[in-house]
Amino acid sequence: MSVEVWTYLIVGLSFALYFYIGYTSRVRDTKGFYVAGRGVPPVANGAATAADWMSAASFISMAGLISTLGYDGAIYLMGWTGGYVLLALLLAPYLRKYRKFTVPDFVGDRYASNTARTLAAIATIFISLVYVAGQMRGVGIVFSRFLAIDIAQGVLIGVAVVAFFAILGGMKGVTWTQAAQYAVLILAYLIPGVALAYLLTGNPIPQLAFALSDISERINQIQTDLGFGEYTAPFQSKPMLDVLAITGALMVGTAGLPHVIIRFYTTPDVRSARYSAFWALVFIGLLYTTAPALAMFARYNLISTLHNKPIEQVRQIDWVAKWEQTGLLKIADKNGDGVVQVAKGKAFQEKGGKPDFNAPDMTNPNEVYLDNDIIVLSTPEVARLAPFVIALLAAGGLAAALSTASGLLIAMSSAVAHDLYYRVFNPRAPERLRLLVGRLAMLPALAAAAYLGINPPGFVAQVVAFAFGLAASGLFPAILLGIFDRRMNAQGAIAGMLVGLGFTSVMIGLMRAPQLFGAAQPVIKDFFGVSAEGIGIVGMALNLVTALVVSRLTPPPPTHIQAIVDSIRVPRGAGEALDE
Amino acid sequence: MRSHDSLRAYWRANVRLIAVLLSVWFLTAYIISIVLAPWLNQFRLGNAPLGFWFAQQGSIYVFILLIWVYARRMDALDRQYDVHE
């Protein structure tokens, strides 16, 4: 069977599975719709959290990004896993004990303030919207690359699939499909990863091959010969201070992302929330420890296959020909010697953030352009695996994108329907109306996701820094202080959020002025050496300091609020019914 | 019976445990894997430079272990102070 037939078959089967699960877990009440009836066991919730968290970008692009960054790629590996330690120790158990539905629920109630609730709801909607655009784009790209379906049609198919199980099953439907999607995506990632490790090192376990094989020495040697820095040497692309700041901002940002936090509301009790976080990181770690191995092996393999080989010979390799057609790989014989040279620098000039294949950049000798996505997408062919593995990779990429998109849709619709409509505008709304509004709120969210997927703003990659920055500087400190500082009051929390969010937004705006506002130059390059990606950690520190100072200068919170704090610190009673 | 004092003691024990585990988290991620990485790279784990290995593999294993230790220790604390479900 051809790759295309396999792809239709495997993608079709995986979609049928998601439909089936979505249909069997449809819900009839808001508790099921928002928190899956709180009946999800820790292992299943861990798998769902892992799929929720690992996006199209983690699945398709991250290994490629790491392979160009070398050691410095650790900012993503540590940044996107270390946050789970913060979640498990500082947030998840207490938010679960609070027994409400959303993040703004906690912020609004704890500070007895609809201003704080609205701020948190708006931050939630903004962060999720930024994120979902990237997911839908990922869906469209997978469809167009593997099935020759137009990107716009691919996006609409993706939206339709998500709409089905999210509207019908709410959080419950999303949770169980996410758990299934984890299985699909991890299988799709590990099979090619294992095959490539075995092919290049003779050791089938990527994590062991990473440490034990001599690939790290060999790639360091090649990179040095070609004028790159050593692959394993730190701080080649970013100074140490920025590496520290970015890692910190991504960790704290991860812990503050609403669609991740609400996954811990679905467990039966506080204890399961803790074990959920453990299982989530085990499942995430499986992919995140495979990715750097894949990155290093694939880079070594690509350079040694291409460099100093006659162009005609290179173009006869199947996968080179195929990926050169799709533009993920391009070779330009700049010096006309008929031989491929890999070197430092960009092979082509850039136009609008994309390489212009008609205009080779003659200022450097590099003749090869490699798209980040090629590292993962080309692995099955490079490792000479059967066509069905390529098809599985397509299903895996779709699973990663759809699972994250569905989690984001729940976060957005709950912020609109539960936090803004029910808690702020119409607190008397009866249960049936609330459920209906929850379902209806999915529609604008889906429409926005579809629109942004089909017409991606050029700055999607830039605004992701925004999402993490806002989560780190706004939501995380407000929740943390609400749990660990009994004396924290509304004045302190709101002042802290405004300072943190304000500082971070202004800084990112100034540093990313060209991408966001079309300015010719960034207004400032960095903030004392911290870039836009890492600025959230500074915003978080400012939020904490402001909140602590302001709260000490204003009256303590009323006793019934202090009683909430005392109650969430104790696990017992999390399973009791709560009529709200 | 859970007295006010016993709940305070439970919370203090919890915060102490969190402080210890987050210190390990901080040391692993920021000190060992970043600040000391250039120096640690002179040593090897198998064939991989040690600082590089920690930054791209070891730190993640430590994170997983930390959450597991926390969940286990809290099981014991919850029972000891009689606040479990």
Interface residues (C-beta under 8 A of the other chain):
Chain A: I66 Y71 G73 A74 L77 M78 T81 G82 Y84 V85 A88 L89 L90 P93 Q207 F210 A211 L212 S213 D214 I215 S216 E217 T232 A233 P234 F235 M240 V243 L244 T247 G248 M251 D269 V270 R271 R274 Y275 A277 F278 L281 V282 G285 Y288 T289 P292 F484 D566 R569 V570 P571 R572 G573 A574 G575
Chain B: R2 L7 Y10 W11 N14 V15 I18 L21 L22 W25 A29 Y30 S33 I34 V35 A37 P38 N41 L45 G46 N47 A48 P49 G51 F52 W53 A55 Q56 Q57 S59 I60 Y61 F63 I64 L66 I67 W68 Y70 A71 M74 D75 D78 V83 H84 E85
